[in-house]
């Protein structure tokens, strides 16, 4: 269960990679149980899972972690430079979002980019109800968003944000265009 929480939480390459390590330990343990009990199906299934989990470790602690470290090094270098500051785009999803007064509004879940220019056109923000059980998604034009190192800050107050019509589930086709 711990491994499932670690991998499903999507809190970065390292945590996901360590989740796959926990999965690998479990699949190796069950393979050993299969070997000692003579259960061929247990050996085959968990032997296969060990290979899949080893791939997950390589993917998340190897490749993806390297990409994230590279992005962070570019971010740090840009802060010491006179050029505009940078941050890795994979950091947008999950980034906390505040209004112009610093009030927490929710988290960014998606950035929609213009194909031609590569610029962010809208930031989609998830905000929870008071009970925390429901989530509203709202698209905010990039002109109203200022990205900081560890969060996005809107140029509008919470009251204006709350008046933006929530998006309709998985159909966002009306963002900026209408249906």
C-alpha positions in Angstrom: 0.0 0.0 0.0 2.9 2.4 0.8 4.4 1.9 -2.6 1.1 2.6 -4.3 0.7 5.8 -2.4 4.3 6.9 -3.2 3.9 6.3 -6.9 0.3 7.6 -7.2 0.9 10.8 -5.3 2.9 12.2 -8.2 5.2 14.3 -5.9 8.2 14.1 -8.1 10.6 11.7 -9.7 12.4 10.7 -6.5 9.4 9.8 -4.5 7.9 7.9 -7.4 11.2 6.1 -7.9 11.4 5.1 -4.3 7.8 3.8 -4.6 9.0 1.5 -7.4 11.8 0.3 -5.1 9.2 -0.6 -2.5 7.2 -2.4 -5.2 10.4 -4.2 -6.3 11.2 -5.4 -2.8 7.6 -6.7 -2.5 7.7 -8.6 -5.8 11.1 -10.1 -4.9 9.7 -11.2 -1.6 6.7 -12.9 -3.2 9.0 -14.5 -5.8 11.0 -16.0 -2.9 7.7 -17.2 -1.3 6.8 -18.8 -4.6 10.2 -20.5 -4.9 10.0 -21.9 -1.4 6.4 -23.1 -1.7 6.7 -24.4 -5.3 4.0 -22.1 -6.5 4.9 -21.6 -10.2 2.2 -18.9 -10.9 3.6 -16.8 -7.9 7.1 -17.1 -9.3 6.1 -16.2 -12.9 3.8 -13.3 -11.9 6.2 -11.7 -9.4 9.2 -12.4 -11.5 7.5 -10.3 -14.3 6.5 -7.6 -11.8 10.1 -7.4 -10.6 11.2 -6.6 -14.2 8.4 -4.0 -14.5 9.3 -2.5 -11.2 13.0 -2.4 -12.0 12.1 -0.5 -15.2 10.1 1.9 -13.0 13.1 2.5 -10.8 15.3 3.1 -13.8 12.8 5.4 -15.4 12.0 7.5 -12.3 15.3 7.5 -10.3 17.4 7.5 -13.4 16.0 9.4 -16.4 13.2 11.5 -15.0 15.2 12.5 -11.9 18.1 13.6 -14.2 15.7 15.7 -16.2 14.3 17.3 -13.0 17.8 18.0 -11.7 18.8 19.6 -15.0 15.7 21.8 -14.9 16.5 22.9 -11.3 20.1 23.7 -12.3 18.8 25.9 -15.1 16.4 27.6 -12.6 19.3 28.3 -10.2 21.6 29.6 -12.9 18.8 31.9 -14.2 18.3 33.5 -10.8 22.0 34.5 -10.8 21.8 35.9 -14.3 20.5 39.2 -15.6 18.3 37.2 -18.0 14.7 36.5 -17.1 14.3 33.8 -14.5 13.3 30.3 -15.6 11.5 27.4 -14.0 10.9 23.8 -15.3 7.5 23.4 -16.9 7.0 20.0 -15.2 6.8 22.0 -12.0 3.6 23.7 -13.1 1.3 20.8 -12.2 0.7 20.9 -8.5 2.2 24.4 -8.1 0.3 26.4 -5.4 -1.6 29.4 -6.7 -2.4 32.5 -4.7 -4.4 35.7 -5.5 -2.9 39.1 -5.8 -3.1 39.5 -2.0 -1.3 36.2 -1.2 -4.5 34.2 -0.4 -4.2 30.6 -1.3 -6.6 29.6 -4.1 -5.6 26.1 -5.1 -3.1 24.4 -7.3 -2.2 24.5 -11.0 -3.2 21.4 -12.8 -2.4 22.2 -16.4 -0.9 24.9 -18.6 -2.3 25.4 -22.1 0.3 26.6 -24.6 0.0 28.3 -27.9 1.4 26.0 -30.6 2.9 28.7 -32.7 4.6 30.8 -30.0 5.1 28.2 -27.3 3.7 30.8 -24.7 1.3 29.8 -22.0 -2.2 30.9 -23.0 -4.1 29.7 -19.9 -3.4 28.2 -16.5 -6.0 25.8 -15.3 -6.4 26.0 -11.5 -8.1 23.5 -9.2 -9.7 24.9 -6.1 -11.4 22.8 -3.5 -14.7 23.5 -1.7 -14.6 24.1 2.0 -15.3 20.4 2.7 -12.5 19.5 0.3 -14.5 16.9 -1.4 -15.3 18.7 -4.6 -12.9 20.5 -6.9 -13.6 23.3 -9.4 -11.3 23.9 -12.3 -11.0 27.4 -13.7 -8.9 28.6 -16.6 -7.1 31.9 -16.0 -5.5 33.8 -19.0 -1.7 33.9 -18.8 -1.9 37.7 -18.8 -3.3 37.4 -15.3 -0.6 35.0 -14.0 2.8 35.8 -12.6 5.1 32.8 -12.0 7.4 32.9 -9.0 10.0 30.3 -8.1 7.7 28.1 -6.1 4.2 29.3 -6.8 1.9 31.1 -9.3 0.4 34.4 -8.2 -2.7 35.8 -9.9 -3.0 39.5 -10.7 -6.6 39.4 -9.6 -8.2 39.0 -6.2 -9.9 35.8 -5.0 -13.4 37.4 -5.5 -12.7 37.9 -9.3 -11.2 34.4 -9.5 -14.3 32.9 -7.9 -16.5 34.6 -10.6 -14.7 32.7 -13.4 -17.0 30.0 -14.7 -15.7 26.6 -13.7 -14.7 24.3 -16.5 -17.0 21.4 -17.5 -15.2 18.2 -16.3 -13.0 16.9 -19.1 -14.4 19.1 -21.8 -12.4 22.4 -21.8 -13.2 23.3 -25.4 -14.7 26.6 -24.4 -11.5 28.0 -23.0 -11.1 31.2 -24.9 -13.0 30.0 -27.9 -16.6 29.1 -26.9 -18.3 25.8 -27.8 
